[in-house]
Amino acid sequence: MGFLSEVGAIFGFGPKPETIEREALKAELDAGTVALVDVREVGEFESGHVPGAINVPLTRFALDHLPKDGRTVVLMCRSGARARMAFIRAMAAGRPGLKVYNGSMLDWSAAGEDIVRGHG
């Protein structure tokens, strides 16, 4: 993936990911139909993350780190920019069917949702 593609992803250029809003994400997590992948760095993830999220930092992002159990993979980060970059990388590598959580951690915490600290 080239630098310009990643910069474009930050500013909303390139392939548009299907997105999911917080309430729909919560329902899907409760139903067990999505796998939530947080692409923030380990320290950011450990300082607070959505319950049930798994950490696959963007700096080490690879398709073989994503769940392969048939659930839809939803990508998130702090604001959504790195999640969009991960989406672009996955699409370029041939992985369809990903979604991006709109608002990501900023939206989740602003709504007062539960947050887990530590690695799990």
Backbone as ProteinMPNN parsed JSONL, in Angstrom:
{"seq_chain_A": "MGFLSEVGAIFGFGPKPETIEREALKAELDAGTVALVDVREVGEFESGHVPGAINVPLTRFALDHLPKDGRTVVLMCRSGARARMAFIRAMAAGRPGLKVYNGSMLDWSAAGEDIVRGHG", "coords_chain_A": {"N_chain_A": [[0.847, -1.173, 0.0], [0.602, 2.149, -0.884], [1.973, 5.326, 0.199], [0.447, 7.566, -0.607], [-2.084, 6.425, -0.979], [-2.736, 5.766, 1.649], [-2.761, 8.297, 2.857], [-4.845, 9.386, 1.392], [-6.9, 7.762, 2.368], [-7.138, 8.685, 4.966], [-8.253, 11.189, 4.55], [-10.621, 10.539, 3.386], [-10.644, 9.716, 0.723], [-10.556, 7.337, -1.992], [-11.538, 3.828, -1.885], [-14.761, 3.528, -0.484], [-15.582, 2.577, 2.712], [-18.04, 0.316, 4.048], [-19.957, 1.432, 6.715], [-20.594, 1.366, 10.276], [-22.724, 2.299, 12.888], [-22.669, 3.265, 16.394], [-24.86, 2.192, 18.038], [-25.853, 0.127, 16.409], [-23.531, -1.388, 16.221], [-23.217, -2.18, 18.909], [-25.46, -3.865, 19.186], [-24.823, -5.859, 17.327], [-22.436, -6.832, 18.444], [-23.447, -7.862, 20.853], [-25.02, -9.891, 19.793], [-23.09, -11.47, 18.761], [-22.257, -11.466, 16.131], [-20.308, -9.968, 14.904], [-16.788, -9.27, 14.708], [-14.807, -7.192, 16.498], [-12.173, -5.183, 15.669], [-9.582, -3.384, 16.875], [-7.421, -1.006, 15.761], [-5.575, 0.611, 16.962], [-2.453, 1.488, 18.578], [-0.729, -0.675, 20.934], [-0.402, 0.486, 23.558], [-2.343, 2.517, 23.515], [-4.652, 0.982, 23.195], [-4.585, -0.534, 25.572], [-5.01, 1.495, 27.395], [-7.685, 1.937, 27.312], [-10.467, 0.366, 25.923], [-13.09, -0.928, 23.771], [-15.235, -3.304, 25.192], [-14.566, -6.684, 24.424], [-13.22, -6.173, 22.083], [-10.49, -6.869, 19.848], [-6.973, -6.413, 19.586], [-5.187, -5.288, 16.89], [-2.652, -3.728, 15.935], [-2.238, -0.993, 13.647], [0.346, -0.556, 12.703], [1.361, -3.095, 12.546], [-0.408, -4.406, 11.012], [-1.95, -7.06, 9.383], [-3.56, -9.31, 7.145], [-3.688, -11.945, 8.058], [-3.938, -11.687, 10.748], [-6.521, -11.085, 11.285], [-9.772, -12.101, 12.439], [-11.082, -15.214, 11.305], [-13.492, -16.508, 11.382], [-15.941, -16.332, 10.17], [-17.522, -14.265, 11.084], [-18.502, -10.841, 10.54], [-15.964, -8.453, 10.151], [-15.285, -5.626, 11.987], [-13.639, -2.616, 11.869], [-11.868, -0.357, 13.968], [-10.553, 2.63, 15.561], [-9.056, 5.413, 17.097], [-10.351, 7.738, 16.079], [-11.301, 7.019, 13.607], [-9.753, 7.364, 11.334], [-7.359, 5.74, 11.136], [-8.608, 3.288, 11.076], [-9.878, 3.428, 8.603], [-7.587, 3.433, 7.003], [-6.628, 0.841, 7.522], [-8.753, -0.575, 6.426], [-8.439, 0.103, 3.683], [-5.954, -1.121, 3.194], [-6.65, -3.818, 3.628], [-8.593, -4.231, 1.645], [-7.009, -3.815, -0.634], [-5.427, -6.044, -0.433], [-7.214, -7.992, -0.997], [-9.267, -8.668, 0.781], [-12.551, -8.731, 1.284], [-15.676, -7.451, 2.683], [-15.432, -6.012, 5.082], [-16.138, -3.659, 7.711], [-16.243, -0.267, 8.934], [-16.196, 1.286, 12.046], [-17.953, 4.075, 12.587], [-16.808, 7.054, 13.975], [-15.501, 5.713, 15.994], [-13.357, 5.178, 18.839], [-13.585, 7.709, 20.018], [-16.298, 8.361, 19.702], [-17.48, 6.215, 21.103], [-16.545, 6.543, 23.775], [-17.444, 9.158, 24.312], [-20.143, 8.739, 24.426], [-20.405, 7.533, 26.804], [-20.137, 4.81, 27.073], [-19.262, 1.447, 28.217], [-15.868, 0.8, 29.079], [-12.921, -1.061, 28.792], [-9.93, -1.552, 30.563], [-6.431, -2.282, 30.22], [-5.038, -5.28, 28.743], [-7.004, -7.13, 28.073]], "CA_chain_A": [[0.0, 0.0, 0.0], [1.418, 3.333, -0.995], [1.767, 6.446, 1.105], [-0.66, 8.411, -1.076], [-3.338, 5.728, -0.705], [-3.032, 5.887, 3.073], [-3.144, 9.69, 3.097], [-6.19, 9.503, 0.831], [-7.842, 7.102, 3.274], [-7.333, 9.583, 6.111], [-9.119, 12.294, 4.148], [-11.871, 10.053, 2.812], [-10.551, 9.371, -0.687], [-10.358, 5.907, -2.194], [-12.754, 3.015, -1.685], [-15.556, 3.912, 0.684], [-15.983, 1.405, 3.487], [-19.348, 0.266, 4.682], [-19.748, 1.854, 8.093], [-21.569, 0.946, 11.269], [-22.869, 3.259, 13.981], [-22.492, 2.694, 17.735], [-25.98, 1.366, 18.501], [-25.874, -1.088, 15.596], [-22.366, -2.169, 16.631], [-23.524, -2.807, 20.196], [-26.4, -4.968, 18.94], [-24.09, -6.926, 16.627], [-21.525, -7.43, 19.427], [-24.278, -8.67, 21.755], [-25.477, -11.064, 19.051], [-21.924, -12.267, 18.389], [-22.155, -11.563, 14.674], [-19.167, -9.198, 14.418], [-15.524, -9.265, 15.439], [-14.348, -5.812, 16.534], [-10.718, -5.109, 15.622], [-9.091, -2.048, 17.206], [-6.103, -0.909, 15.118], [-4.685, 1.531, 17.682], [-1.258, 0.863, 19.138], [-0.968, -1.443, 22.153], [-0.579, 1.388, 24.701], [-3.645, 3.17, 23.38], [-5.652, -0.055, 23.439], [-4.561, -0.871, 26.993], [-5.513, 2.619, 28.199], [-9.14, 1.871, 27.282], [-11.009, -0.137, 24.66], [-14.439, -1.473, 23.78], [-15.237, -4.702, 25.644], [-14.63, -7.679, 23.372], [-12.373, -5.822, 20.938], [-9.147, -7.426, 19.798], [-6.012, -5.401, 19.157], [-4.294, -5.563, 15.77], [-2.158, -2.386, 15.63], [-2.056, -0.673, 12.236], [1.761, -0.681, 12.345], [1.644, -4.517, 12.307], [-1.652, -4.916, 10.434], [-1.861, -8.05, 8.315], [-4.819, -10.044, 7.037], [-3.686, -13.187, 8.832], [-4.249, -11.369, 12.138], [-7.959, -10.845, 11.401], [-10.574, -13.314, 12.679], [-11.519, -15.916, 10.094], [-14.544, -17.41, 11.844], [-17.2, -16.069, 9.478], [-18.161, -13.028, 11.536], [-18.084, -9.615, 9.882], [-14.922, -7.751, 10.888], [-15.472, -4.182, 12.085], [-12.394, -1.955, 12.23], [-12.005, 0.899, 14.7], [-9.327, 3.208, 16.109], [-9.446, 6.519, 17.976], [-11.318, 8.621, 15.427], [-11.76, 6.418, 12.368], [-8.78, 7.532, 10.256], [-6.526, 4.54, 10.995], [-9.5, 2.191, 10.678], [-10.039, 3.544, 7.152], [-6.331, 2.981, 6.398], [-6.63, -0.625, 7.612], [-9.735, -1.02, 5.438], [-7.807, 0.23, 2.362], [-4.942, -2.186, 3.103], [-7.33, -5.11, 3.515], [-9.212, -4.289, 0.317], [-5.923, -3.965, -1.605], [-4.927, -7.415, -0.302], [-8.257, -8.909, -1.421], [-10.192, -9.074, 1.866], [-13.803, -7.969, 1.256], [-16.601, -7.678, 3.784], [-15.08, -5.314, 6.313], [-16.837, -2.413, 8.007], [-15.538, 0.676, 9.799], [-17.045, 1.893, 13.072], [-17.98, 5.538, 12.51], [-16.55, 7.736, 15.24], [-14.556, 4.881, 16.728], [-13.257, 5.298, 20.3], [-14.089, 9.022, 20.447], [-17.752, 8.24, 19.778], [-17.805, 5.251, 22.154], [-16.314, 7.122, 25.104], [-18.304, 10.335, 24.47], [-21.487, 8.258, 24.741], [-20.374, 6.959, 28.145], [-20.198, 3.345, 27.011], [-18.272, 0.734, 29.022], [-14.508, 0.734, 28.564], [-12.051, -2.012, 29.486], [-8.525, -1.14, 30.599], [-5.548, -3.435, 30.187], [-5.0, -5.93, 27.429], [-8.128, -7.982, 27.717]], "C_chain_A": [[0.883, 1.222, 0.0], [1.021, 4.425, -0.026], [0.574, 7.288, 0.689], [-2.01, 7.75, -0.845], [-3.733, 5.866, 0.757], [-3.43, 7.317, 3.431], [-4.551, 9.921, 2.563], [-7.235, 8.885, 1.733], [-8.141, 7.99, 4.478], [-8.35, 10.665, 5.764], [-10.364, 11.851, 3.397], [-11.841, 9.775, 1.333], [-10.347, 7.866, -0.812], [-11.647, 5.147, -1.958], [-13.463, 3.415, -0.401], [-15.969, 2.66, 1.45], [-17.446, 1.477, 3.883], [-19.094, 0.612, 6.142], [-20.864, 1.317, 8.987], [-21.566, 1.976, 12.392], [-22.851, 2.523, 15.318], [-23.63, 1.767, 18.156], [-26.069, 0.059, 17.718], [-24.694, -1.989, 15.965], [-22.629, -2.889, 17.949], [-24.446, -4.011, 20.013], [-25.689, -6.146, 18.286], [-23.094, -7.61, 17.573], [-22.294, -8.337, 20.384], [-24.735, -9.966, 21.088], [-24.321, -11.979, 18.644], [-21.703, -12.397, 16.902], [-21.017, -10.743, 14.072], [-17.955, -9.447, 15.306], [-15.0, -7.841, 15.354], [-12.833, -5.787, 16.653], [-10.303, -3.654, 15.788], [-7.665, -1.948, 16.68], [-5.193, 0.129, 15.768], [-3.485, 0.757, 18.213], [-1.566, 0.255, 20.5], [-1.218, -0.542, 23.362], [-1.913, 2.11, 24.685], [-4.761, 2.189, 23.728], [-5.732, -0.371, 24.926], [-5.09, 0.252, 27.872], [-7.038, 2.687, 28.2], [-9.643, 1.443, 25.922], [-12.417, -0.689, 24.862], [-14.367, -2.924, 24.267], [-15.404, -5.663, 24.464], [-13.778, -7.384, 22.154], [-11.047, -6.573, 21.019], [-8.228, -6.377, 19.196], [-5.116, -5.942, 18.051], [-3.768, -4.193, 15.317], [-1.905, -2.178, 14.134], [-0.608, -0.851, 11.814], [2.159, -2.126, 12.076], [0.46, -5.2, 11.621], [-1.372, -5.873, 9.284], [-3.153, -8.86, 8.322], [-4.838, -11.313, 7.884], [-3.921, -12.949, 10.322], [-5.747, -11.139, 12.356], [-8.703, -12.154, 11.652], [-11.08, -13.901, 11.363], [-12.675, -16.868, 10.411], [-15.911, -17.144, 11.225], [-17.931, -14.822, 9.934], [-17.667, -11.862, 10.68], [-17.037, -8.939, 10.758], [-15.207, -6.261, 10.812], [-14.171, -3.594, 12.599], [-12.687, -0.661, 12.967], [-10.636, 1.368, 15.137], [-9.753, 4.306, 17.083], [-10.555, 7.342, 17.339], [-11.922, 8.047, 14.151], [-10.746, 6.477, 11.239], [-7.918, 6.282, 10.06], [-7.374, 3.328, 10.619], [-9.73, 2.227, 9.17], [-8.766, 3.117, 6.431], [-6.251, 1.456, 6.409], [-7.599, -1.208, 6.587], [-9.12, -0.994, 4.036], [-6.769, -0.87, 2.173], [-5.598, -3.546, 2.887], [-7.962, -5.271, 2.14], [-8.142, -4.509, -0.751], [-5.361, -5.386, -1.59], [-6.009, -8.452, -0.625], [-9.209, -9.377, -0.336], [-11.449, -8.213, 1.811], [-14.563, -8.13, 2.572], [-16.236, -7.039, 5.103], [-15.939, -4.067, 6.47], [-15.938, -1.556, 8.889], [-16.547, 1.278, 10.772], [-16.894, 3.405, 12.999], [-17.739, 6.141, 13.885], [-15.58, 7.019, 16.136], [-14.527, 5.191, 18.218], [-13.758, 6.654, 20.799], [-15.604, 8.982, 20.631], [-18.156, 7.347, 20.952], [-17.668, 5.889, 23.534], [-17.186, 8.349, 25.342], [-19.728, 9.935, 24.855], [-21.545, 7.615, 26.129], [-20.476, 5.445, 28.173], [-19.098, 2.725, 27.87], [-16.94, 0.675, 28.297], [-13.719, -0.235, 29.43], [-10.632, -1.473, 29.446], [-7.654, -2.378, 30.711], [-5.642, -4.124, 28.84], [-6.227, -6.781, 27.146], [-9.245, -7.781, 28.602]], "O_chain_A": [[1.813, 1.321, 0.799], [-0.093, 4.455, 0.496], [-0.23, 7.683, 1.533], [-2.986, 8.437, -0.545], [-4.905, 6.057, 1.079], [-4.346, 7.521, 4.228], [-5.362, 10.581, 3.214], [-8.339, 9.416, 1.859], [-9.277, 8.035, 4.952], [-9.202, 11.014, 6.581], [-11.084, 12.678, 2.835], [-12.896, 9.609, 0.722], [-10.003, 7.201, 0.165], [-12.718, 5.742, -1.845], [-12.832, 3.615, 0.636], [-16.631, 1.782, 0.897], [-18.015, 2.558, 4.032], [-18.127, 0.138, 6.738], [-21.916, 0.881, 8.519], [-20.508, 2.462, 12.792], [-23.002, 1.302, 15.364], [-23.368, 0.647, 18.595], [-26.331, -0.996, 18.296], [-24.837, -3.211, 16.018], [-22.305, -4.067, 18.093], [-24.23, -5.058, 20.623], [-25.926, -7.299, 18.648], [-22.924, -8.828, 17.514], [-21.851, -9.443, 20.69], [-24.826, -11.008, 21.737], [-24.539, -13.119, 18.234], [-21.038, -13.328, 16.449], [-20.78, -10.808, 12.866], [-18.077, -9.784, 16.484], [-14.771, -7.331, 14.258], [-12.271, -6.305, 17.618], [-10.624, -2.802, 14.96], [-6.794, -2.711, 17.098], [-4.161, 0.492, 15.204], [-3.504, -0.472, 18.287], [-2.547, 0.626, 21.145], [-2.158, -0.785, 24.119], [-2.539, 2.291, 25.729], [-5.693, 2.522, 24.461], [-6.826, -0.467, 25.481], [-5.568, -0.003, 28.977], [-7.623, 3.415, 29.002], [-9.313, 2.045, 24.901], [-12.865, -0.887, 25.991], [-13.524, -3.689, 23.799], [-16.275, -5.474, 23.615], [-13.622, -8.239, 21.283], [-10.548, -6.872, 22.104], [-8.658, -5.552, 18.391], [-4.386, -6.915, 18.24], [-4.349, -3.565, 14.432], [-1.419, -3.075, 13.446], [-0.347, -1.255, 10.681], [3.186, -2.371, 11.443], [0.342, -6.425, 11.649], [-0.655, -5.543, 8.339], [-3.761, -9.07, 9.372], [-5.894, -11.712, 8.374], [-4.085, -13.905, 11.081], [-6.191, -11.011, 13.497], [-8.309, -13.201, 11.137], [-11.453, -13.176, 10.44], [-12.813, -17.913, 9.777], [-16.922, -17.665, 11.695], [-18.854, -14.362, 9.263], [-16.552, -11.892, 10.159], [-17.203, -8.86, 11.975], [-15.354, -5.697, 9.728], [-13.656, -4.015, 13.635], [-13.636, 0.049, 12.636], [-9.667, 0.609, 15.093], [-10.724, 4.13, 17.819], [-11.576, 7.615, 17.97], [-12.943, 8.538, 13.671], [-10.859, 5.719, 10.276], [-7.763, 5.814, 8.932], [-6.9, 2.437, 9.914], [-9.773, 1.18, 8.525], [-8.838, 2.505, 5.365], [-5.851, 0.847, 5.417], [-7.3, -2.22, 5.953], [-9.261, -1.957, 3.282], [-6.707, -1.487, 1.11], [-5.147, -4.332, 2.054], [-7.871, -6.34, 1.538], [-8.342, -5.301, -1.672], [-4.875, -5.876, -2.609], [-5.758, -9.654, -0.539], [-9.893, -10.384, -0.513], [-11.416, -7.064, 2.252], [-14.132, -8.863, 3.463], [-16.697, -7.491, 6.151], [-16.407, -3.493, 5.487], [-14.997, -2.052, 9.509], [-17.621, 1.725, 10.368], [-15.835, 3.948, 13.312], [-18.403, 5.77, 14.853], [-14.904, 7.644, 16.953], [-15.578, 5.443, 18.808], [-14.303, 6.737, 21.9], [-16.127, 9.513, 21.61], [-19.068, 7.684, 21.706], [-18.573, 5.787, 24.362], [-17.629, 8.568, 26.469], [-20.434, 10.689, 25.525], [-22.614, 7.2, 26.577], [-20.861, 4.863, 29.187], [-18.12, 3.391, 28.212], [-16.881, 0.524, 27.077], [-13.838, -0.226, 30.655], [-10.18, -0.989, 28.409], [-8.087, -3.404, 31.235], [-6.257, -3.606, 27.908], [-6.441, -7.122, 25.983], [-10.282, -8.424, 28.443]]}, "name": "protein", "num_of_chains": 1, "seq": "MGFLSEVGAIFGFGPKPETIEREALKAELDAGTVALVDVREVGEFESGHVPGAINVPLTRFALDHLPKDGRTVVLMCRSGARARMAFIRAMAAGRPGLKVYNGSMLDWSAAGEDIVRGHG"}
